[in-house]
């Protein structure tokens, strides 16, 4: 099965936290954008330099949050359906508050009717301490 097909299945299956390990950040974003466009989902990205940016979709408010913790808080409060791409988060794995907030956001999204999802793009697979307890990695998605 092709990568884009696997990712589409994970997004449709309501996986709340998906890790894409790749050095090709732009290519990964383009793949997620194509999938979101096809399903008419809004796609937003976040990075430490620019904060939130709308990548795909129309309408809605672009949240604010310049640091990782405030970005996660903004995602938790977001009320529309969207996929959030988090860039540069591999730099935050050692911060206990950010790890805890990431877990909280991913867990809360499971019960949220807005069906928001997090997609973390990282050039390296170094987040075992960050993944929810008992989770396993399948095809780049933590379940």
C-alpha positions as CSV (number, residue, x, y, z in Angstrom):
1,X,0.0,0.0,0.0
2,X,1.3,3.4,-0.9
3,X,2.2,6.0,1.8
4,X,-0.6,8.4,0.8
5,X,-3.1,5.6,1.0
6,X,-1.9,4.5,4.5
7,X,-2.0,8.1,5.7
8,X,-5.5,8.6,4.3
9,X,-6.7,5.5,6.2
10,X,-5.1,6.8,9.4
11,X,-6.8,10.2,9.0
12,X,-10.2,8.7,8.2
13,X,-9.8,6.3,11.1
14,X,-9.7,9.3,13.5
15,X,-6.1,8.7,14.6
16,X,-5.5,11.8,16.7
17,X,-1.7,11.8,16.6
18,X,0.3,10.8,13.6
19,X,4.1,11.0,13.4
20,X,5.6,11.3,10.0
21,X,9.3,10.6,10.2
22,X,10.9,12.0,7.1
23,X,13.7,14.5,6.1
24,X,11.4,15.7,3.3
25,X,9.2,18.0,5.2
26,X,7.7,19.8,2.1
27,X,6.9,16.6,0.4
28,X,5.1,15.3,3.5
29,X,3.1,18.5,3.8
30,X,2.2,18.3,0.1
31,X,0.9,14.8,0.6
32,X,-1.2,15.8,3.6
33,X,-2.5,18.8,1.7
34,X,-3.6,16.7,-1.2
35,X,-5.4,14.3,1.1
36,X,-7.1,17.3,3.0
37,X,-8.1,18.9,-0.3
38,X,-9.7,15.7,-1.5
39,X,-11.8,15.4,1.7
40,X,-12.4,19.2,2.0
41,X,-10.6,19.3,5.3
42,X,-8.9,22.4,6.6
43,X,-5.1,22.1,7.0
44,X,-3.1,24.3,9.3
45,X,0.6,24.1,10.0
46,X,2.6,25.4,13.0
47,X,6.3,26.1,13.4
48,X,8.4,27.9,15.9
49,X,9.3,30.7,13.5
50,X,5.9,31.7,12.1
51,X,3.3,30.2,14.4
52,X,0.1,29.0,12.7
53,X,-0.3,29.2,8.9
54,X,-3.3,28.1,6.8
55,X,-2.1,25.6,4.2
56,X,-5.4,24.4,2.7
57,X,-9.1,25.0,3.1
58,X,-11.1,28.1,3.6
59,X,-12.8,30.0,6.3
60,X,-12.3,29.7,10.0
61,X,-9.9,31.5,12.3
62,X,-6.2,30.8,12.2
63,X,-5.2,30.2,15.8
64,X,-2.4,32.0,17.5
65,X,0.5,30.5,19.4
66,X,4.2,31.3,18.9
67,X,5.6,28.8,21.4
68,X,4.9,25.0,21.5
69,X,2.9,25.1,24.7
70,X,0.6,27.9,23.6
71,X,0.2,26.3,20.1
72,X,-1.0,23.1,21.8
73,X,-3.4,25.1,24.0
74,X,-4.8,26.8,20.9
75,X,-5.3,23.4,19.2
76,X,-7.1,22.1,22.2
77,X,-9.5,25.1,22.1
78,X,-10.0,24.9,18.3
79,X,-13.6,24.2,17.5
80,X,-13.6,23.3,13.7
81,X,-12.6,20.2,11.9
82,X,-8.9,20.5,10.8
83,X,-5.6,18.7,10.5
84,X,-2.7,20.4,12.2
85,X,0.8,19.8,11.0
86,X,3.4,20.5,13.8
87,X,6.8,21.2,12.5
88,X,9.9,21.5,14.7
89,X,8.3,19.5,17.6
90,X,11.2,17.1,17.6
91,X,13.1,19.9,19.3
92,X,10.6,19.8,22.2
93,X,10.6,16.2,23.2
94,X,12.6,16.7,26.4
95,X,10.3,19.4,27.9
96,X,8.0,17.6,30.4
97,X,5.2,20.3,30.1
98,X,5.1,20.0,26.4
99,X,5.1,16.2,26.4
100,X,2.2,16.2,28.9
101,X,0.3,18.8,27.0
102,X,0.8,16.9,23.7
103,X,-0.6,13.8,25.4
104,X,-3.5,15.7,26.8
105,X,-4.4,17.2,23.4
106,X,-4.2,13.8,21.7
107,X,-6.3,12.2,24.3
108,X,-8.9,15.0,24.3
109,X,-9.2,14.8,20.5
110,X,-10.4,11.2,20.8
111,X,-13.6,12.5,22.6
112,X,-14.0,15.7,20.7
113,X,-16.7,15.9,18.0
114,X,-14.6,18.3,15.8
115,X,-12.4,15.5,14.6
116,X,-9.2,17.6,14.7
117,X,-6.0,15.7,14.2
118,X,-2.3,16.3,14.8
119,X,0.4,15.4,12.3
120,X,3.9,15.8,13.6
121,X,6.6,15.9,10.9
122,X,10.1,15.1,12.2
123,X,13.4,14.3,10.5
124,X,14.2,11.7,13.2
125,X,12.3,9.1,15.3
126,X,13.2,10.2,18.8
127,X,9.9,10.6,20.6
128,X,9.3,7.4,22.5
129,X,9.1,9.3,25.7
130,X,6.4,11.5,24.2
131,X,4.0,8.9,22.9
132,X,0.9,8.0,24.9
133,X,1.4,5.1,27.3
134,X,0.9,1.7,25.7
135,X,1.0,3.1,22.2
136,X,2.8,1.4,19.3
137,X,4.1,2.7,16.0
138,X,2.5,1.4,12.8
139,X,3.5,2.9,9.5
140,X,4.6,6.1,11.2
141,X,1.3,6.5,13.1
142,X,1.2,6.0,16.9
143,X,-1.9,4.1,17.9
